[in-house]
Amino acid sequence: MAFVHEADMLKGSPLAGWSGRFFHSDNMTFARWTIDADAQDLHEHQHPYEEVWNIVGGKVMLIVDGAEEKLGTGAAAVVPPNTPHSVRVIGVAEVVVTDFPVRHDLPGVSR
């Protein structure tokens, strides 16, 4: 699979105001999240995946293991496996989140 088109991606909406598109490579899972200005905050959670958050538009407040940082367009954060993290919504945002290894338990996915 060299090319992935939006129509072929899985869709998910795990929280009010969050809509995502997902696809997998052999080793990683990619999500493109659109976050509305009035979206629900993402509760603190953790999982066995390393997760990279790349902000491609807007801003989010990311809390990783108790450290809080406002991230805007062009910023990124690496969340180590099994590390508590959450997101406080502070406006409209577009975010690409990559999980390693492949994550099959995709949040809010409709197939």
N, CA, C and O of each residue as an XYZ file, in Angstrom:
444
protein
N       0.845     -1.176      0.000
C       0.000      0.000      0.000
C       0.889      1.238      0.000
O       1.376      1.650      1.053
N       1.098      1.816     -1.137
C       1.920      3.008     -1.212
C       1.093      4.281     -1.043
O       1.585      5.284     -0.526
N      -0.145      4.236     -1.475
C      -0.981      5.432     -1.444
C      -2.284      5.142     -0.700
O      -2.872      4.071     -0.848
N      -2.721      6.106      0.096
C      -3.960      5.958      0.855
C      -4.825      7.177      0.561
O      -4.377      8.316      0.695
N      -6.050      6.931      0.164
C      -6.983      8.015     -0.133
C      -7.991      8.149      1.002
O      -8.322      7.168      1.669
N      -8.463      9.342      1.212
C      -9.371      9.611      2.323
C     -10.577      8.668      2.335
O     -11.013      8.232      3.400
N     -11.111      8.355      1.167
C     -12.283      7.479      1.088
C     -11.991      6.071      1.613
O     -12.912      5.351      2.000
N     -10.725      5.680      1.627
C     -10.347      4.343      2.089
C     -10.014      4.298      3.577
O      -9.785      3.217      4.118
N      -9.982      5.442      4.246
C      -9.614      5.500      5.662
C     -10.809      5.173      6.555
O     -11.962      5.404      6.190
N     -10.506      4.635      7.722
C     -11.526      4.430      8.743
C     -11.899      5.777      9.345
O     -11.079      6.695      9.371
N     -13.137      5.903      9.830
C     -13.593      7.138     10.458
C     -13.911      6.880     11.921
O     -14.345      5.789     12.292
N     -13.690      7.898     12.751
C     -14.031      7.767     14.150
C     -14.361      9.097     14.786
O     -13.855     10.142     14.378
N     -15.220      9.044     15.796
C     -15.579     10.219     16.567
C     -15.825      9.787     18.007
O     -16.967      9.565     18.409
N     -14.743      9.668     18.785
C     -14.872      9.130     20.138
C     -15.444     10.106     21.159
O     -15.964      9.699     22.198
N     -15.342     11.395     20.853
C     -15.811     12.432     21.760
C     -16.552     13.503     20.968
O     -16.302     13.686     19.776
N     -17.450     14.198     21.624
C     -18.150     15.295     20.968
C     -17.131     16.316     20.470
O     -16.278     16.783     21.224
N     -17.237     16.652     19.183
C     -16.355     17.667     18.601
C     -15.033     17.141     18.053
O     -14.241     17.924     17.529
N     -14.772     15.850     18.157
C     -13.568     15.215     17.613
C     -13.994     14.320     16.451
O     -14.837     13.440     16.621
N     -13.414     14.543     15.270
C     -13.639     13.618     14.162
C     -12.290     13.254     13.567
O     -11.440     14.112     13.334
N     -12.114     11.958     13.327
C     -10.816     11.478     12.875
C     -10.897     10.556     11.686
O     -11.924      9.930     11.422
N      -9.791     10.487     10.975
C      -9.578      9.539      9.879
C      -8.327      8.754     10.220
O      -7.342      9.323     10.689
N      -8.358      7.430      9.983
C      -7.264      6.557     10.394
C      -6.811      5.662      9.256
O      -7.600      5.260      8.401
N      -5.503      5.358      9.268
C      -4.975      4.298      8.412
C      -3.722      3.736      9.064
O      -3.129      4.348      9.953
N      -3.333      2.545      8.595
C      -2.174      1.849      9.146
C      -1.103      1.666      8.075
O      -1.411      1.464      6.900
N       0.150      1.738      8.492
C       1.252      1.218      7.685
C       1.586     -0.145      8.291
O       0.846     -0.632      9.147
N       2.668     -0.760      7.872
C       3.048     -2.044      8.461
C       3.374     -1.915      9.946
O       3.186     -2.870     10.700
N       3.867     -0.737     10.383
C       4.371     -0.580     11.744
C       3.718      0.515     12.571
O       3.953      0.596     13.777
N       2.900      1.361     11.948
C       2.351      2.519     12.656
C       0.885      2.732     12.302
O       0.389      2.234     11.291
N       0.213      3.483     13.158
C      -1.147      3.929     12.900
C      -1.146      5.448     12.854
O      -0.511      6.101     13.683
N      -1.857      6.007     11.885
C      -1.932      7.450     11.699
C      -3.375      7.909     11.856
O      -4.299      7.289     11.330
N      -3.551      8.995     12.580
C      -4.873      9.600     12.751
C      -4.770     11.079     12.423
O      -3.828     11.753     12.839
N      -5.728     11.572     11.686
C      -5.848     13.011     11.435
C      -7.115     13.456     12.136
O      -8.222     13.101     11.730
N      -6.941     14.252     13.215
C      -8.065     14.714     14.018
C      -8.437     16.137     13.655
O      -7.576     17.008     13.537
N      -9.729     16.363     13.481
C     -10.292     17.701     13.398
C     -10.992     17.930     14.727
O     -11.879     17.167     15.112
N     -10.590     18.984     15.426
C     -11.119     19.271     16.753
C     -11.871     20.603     16.690
O     -11.300     21.635     16.338
N     -13.145     20.562     17.034
C     -13.969     21.772     17.030
C     -13.640     22.651     18.239
O     -13.115     22.165     19.241
N     -13.946     23.931     18.141
C     -13.659     24.876     19.227
C     -14.369     24.502     20.523
O     -13.846     24.747     21.610
N     -15.558     23.911     20.416
C     -16.325     23.549     21.611
C     -16.255     22.043     21.895
O     -17.130     21.498     22.567
N     -15.227     21.379     21.389
C     -15.078     19.930     21.571
C     -14.844     19.578     23.035
O     -14.338     20.383     23.817
N     -15.220     18.379     23.373
C     -14.987     17.849     24.716
C     -13.488     17.615     24.908
O     -12.807     17.177     23.982
N     -12.975     17.902     26.099
C     -11.580     17.613     26.421
C     -11.348     16.102     26.380
O     -12.259     15.325     26.667
N     -10.140     15.691     26.028
C      -9.757     14.281     26.035
C      -9.265     13.922     27.430
O      -8.269     14.469     27.904
N      -9.950     13.022     28.069
C      -9.644     12.605     29.446
C      -8.230     12.011     29.545
O      -7.658     11.550     28.557
N      -7.691     12.037     30.763
C      -6.384     11.420     30.979
C      -6.492      9.913     30.765
O      -7.415      9.259     31.250
N      -5.529      9.389     30.030
C      -5.485      7.960     29.739
C      -4.042      7.575     29.424
O      -3.169      8.437     29.321
N      -3.805      6.303     29.276
C      -2.495      5.819     28.845
C      -2.700      4.517     28.088
O      -3.737      3.866     28.218
N      -1.711      4.148     27.304
C      -1.775      2.924     26.498
C      -0.357      2.482     26.180
O       0.593      3.233     26.401
N      -0.208      1.272     25.664
C       1.140      0.735     25.435
C       1.842      1.268     24.185
O       2.922      0.794     23.834
N       1.244      2.241     23.519
C       1.816      2.766     22.275
C       2.615      4.033     22.527
O       2.229      4.866     23.347
N       3.730      4.178     21.822
C       4.364      5.494     21.739
C       3.467      6.315     20.828
O       2.968      5.812     19.822
N       3.261      7.586     21.181
C       2.340      8.415     20.411
C       2.983      9.763     20.142
O       3.501     10.409     21.052
N       2.945     10.181     18.881
C       3.485     11.484     18.497
C       2.322     12.363     18.054
O       1.544     11.993     17.174
N       2.216     13.535     18.678
C       1.203     14.531     18.329
C       1.869     15.627     17.514
O       2.838     16.234     17.970
N       1.367     15.886     16.325
C       1.887     16.934     15.453
C       0.738     17.891     15.149
O      -0.251     17.509     14.523
N       0.876     19.121     15.593
C      -0.189     20.111     15.419
C      -0.012     20.751     14.044
O       0.981     21.433     13.794
N      -0.981     20.527     13.154
C      -0.876     21.065     11.805
C      -1.736     22.314     11.611
O      -1.655     22.968     10.572
N      -2.552     22.643     12.603
C      -3.339     23.865     12.558
C      -3.990     24.119     13.904
O      -4.432     23.182     14.569
N      -4.049     25.364     14.304
C      -4.679     25.716     15.575
C      -3.780     25.450     16.763
O      -2.555     25.435     16.645
N      -4.422     25.236     17.938
C      -3.683     25.026     19.188
C      -4.427     24.039     20.065
O      -5.655     23.960     20.033
N      -3.664     23.286     20.853
C      -4.219     22.415     21.896
C      -3.354     22.547     23.133
O      -2.189     22.936     23.051
N      -3.926     22.222     24.274
C      -3.174     22.143     25.519
C      -2.974     20.654     25.787
O      -3.930     19.942     26.092
N      -1.744     20.191     25.675
C      -1.430     18.781     25.887
C      -0.788     18.617     27.256
O       0.143     19.341     27.609
N      -1.292     17.668     28.015
C      -0.756     17.389     29.348
C      -0.160     15.980     29.292
O      -0.872     15.007     29.046
N       1.151     15.881     29.523
C       1.857     14.602     29.461
C       2.534     14.365     30.802
O       3.436     15.105     31.193
N       2.096     13.335     31.495
C       2.666     12.963     32.792
C       2.724     14.166     33.742
O       3.701     14.359     34.465
N       1.647     14.972     33.719
C       1.531     16.119     34.613
C       2.108     17.417     34.079
O       1.824     18.479     34.633
N       2.913     17.369     33.015
C       3.484     18.588     32.414
C       2.528     19.100     31.343
O       2.128     18.362     30.443
N       2.167     20.383     31.455
C       1.190     20.989     30.554
C       1.889     21.943     29.600
O       2.734     22.738     30.009
N       1.526     21.856     28.310
C       2.165     22.706     27.297
C       1.134     23.077     26.241
O       0.417     22.218     25.728
N       1.067     24.383     25.920
C       0.222     24.829     24.816
C       1.021     24.633     23.532
O       2.114     25.178     23.378
N       0.461     23.848     22.614
C       1.132     23.561     21.351
C       0.340     24.161     20.204
O      -0.872     23.965     20.104
N       1.027     24.890     19.341
C       0.398     25.490     18.181
C       0.925     24.897     16.895
O       1.739     23.973     16.904
N       0.450     25.440     15.790
C       0.813     24.960     14.468
C       2.324     24.782     14.339
O       3.103     25.688     14.632
N       2.714     23.586     13.892
C       4.124     23.276     13.686
C       4.791     22.608     14.875
O       5.894     22.080     14.737
N       4.154     22.615     16.037
C       4.743     21.992     17.222
C       4.392     20.503     17.249
O       3.454     20.055     16.590
N       5.162     19.761     18.021
C       4.924     18.329     18.175
C       5.273     17.909     19.596
O       5.982     18.617     20.311
N       4.769     16.757     19.990
C       5.084     16.184     21.302
C       5.161     14.676     21.149
O       4.407     14.075     20.383
N       6.085     14.072     21.891
C       6.226     12.617     21.909
C       5.770     12.120     23.279
O       6.311     12.519     24.311
N       4.776     11.250     23.270
C       4.251     10.656     24.500
C       4.784      9.225     24.575
O       4.419      8.390     23.748
N       5.638      8.932     25.550
C       6.171      7.569     25.672
C       5.067      6.557     25.993
O       4.010      6.939     26.495
N       5.300      5.283     25.711
C       4.313      4.261     26.050
C       3.981      4.288     27.545
O       4.827      4.610     28.379
N       2.738      3.945     27.860
C       2.270      3.820     29.249
C       2.413      5.097     30.065
O       2.585      5.033     31.282
N       2.346      6.244     29.421
C       2.473      7.538     30.091
C       1.112      8.236     30.098
O       0.494      8.381     29.043
N       0.636      8.669     31.260
C      -0.644      9.380     31.308
C      -0.578     10.669     30.490
O       0.396     11.419     30.558
N      -1.639     10.908     29.716
C      -1.724     12.140     28.928
C      -3.186     12.480     28.668
O      -4.065     11.620     28.705
N      -3.416     13.763     28.404
C      -4.762     14.259     28.126
C      -4.650     15.516     27.276
O      -3.559     16.048     27.069
N      -5.793     15.982     26.787
C      -5.831     17.185     25.964
C      -6.940     18.088     26.465
O      -8.067     17.647     26.692
N      -6.605     19.357     26.634
C      -7.608     20.380     26.923
C      -7.795     21.175     25.637
O      -6.838     21.724     25.091
N      -9.023     21.231     25.162
C      -9.337     21.934     23.921
C      -9.361     23.434     24.195
O     -10.033     23.895     25.118
N      -8.622     24.193     23.382
C      -8.583     25.650     23.551
C      -8.977     26.384     22.267
O      -8.796     27.596     22.155
N      -9.511     25.641     21.311
C      -9.948     26.224     20.051
C      -9.925     25.181     18.954
O      -9.622     24.012     19.193
N     -10.247     25.611     17.762
C     -10.221     24.728     16.602
C      -8.788     24.253     16.372
O      -7.839     25.026     16.500
N      -8.643     22.965     16.031
C      -7.305     22.433     15.764
C      -7.374     21.281     14.777
O      -8.384     20.584     14.677
N      -6.287     21.096     14.054
C      -6.058     19.927     13.194
C      -4.784     19.284     13.700
O      -3.750     19.944     13.807
N      -4.852     18.001     14.011
C      -3.736     17.310     14.636
C      -3.522     15.966     13.949
O      -4.480     15.247     13.665
N      -2.268     15.634     13.686
C      -1.920     14.296     13.205
C      -1.265     13.567     14.368
O      -0.278     14.036     14.935
N      -1.831     12.409     14.717
C      -1.310     11.596     15.808
C      -0.856     10.261     15.220
O      -1.599      9.594     14.500
N       0.379      9.892     15.543
C       0.952      8.640     15.052
C       1.261      7.732     16.230
O       1.899      8.149     17.197
N       0.804      6.489     16.142
C       1.058      5.487     17.187
C       2.004      4.417     16.660
O       1.913      3.994     15.507
N       2.918      3.988     17.533
C       3.827      2.880     17.240
C       3.838      1.937     18.430
O       4.003      2.395     19.561
N       3.669      0.639     18.220
C       3.368     -0.020     16.946
C       1.920      0.199     16.529
O       1.208      1.014     17.116
N       1.496     -0.539     15.507
C       0.141     -0.411     14.982
C      -0.876     -0.519     16.119
O      -0.775     -1.383     16.990
N      -1.841      0.368     16.084
C      -2.902      0.392     17.102
C      -4.206     -0.081     16.460
O      -4.764      0.595     15.596
N      -4.680     -1.240     16.890
C      -5.908     -1.788     16.318
C      -7.156     -1.336     17.085
O      -8.264     -1.415     16.556
N      -6.986     -0.862     18.326
C      -8.125     -0.405     19.141
C      -8.358      1.083     18.907
O      -8.108      1.904     19.789
N      -8.829      1.420     17.735
C      -8.994      2.819     17.347
C     -10.205      3.434     18.056
O     -11.273      2.824     18.109
N     -10.034      4.643     18.599
C     -11.116      5.279     19.366
C     -12.283      5.737     18.500
O     -12.103      6.505     17.554
N     -13.476      5.261     18.830
C     -14.688      5.733     18.172
C     -14.829      5.371     16.713
O     -15.522      6.072     15.975
N     -14.188      4.287     16.266
C     -14.183      3.944     14.841
C     -15.491      3.288     14.421
O     -16.030      2.419     15.108
N     -15.982      3.735     13.267
C     -17.086      3.046     12.599
C     -16.510      2.400     11.359
O     -15.789      3.049     10.602
N     -16.810      1.163     11.143
C     -16.242      0.428      9.992
C     -17.273      0.214      8.914
O     -16.971     -0.383      7.881
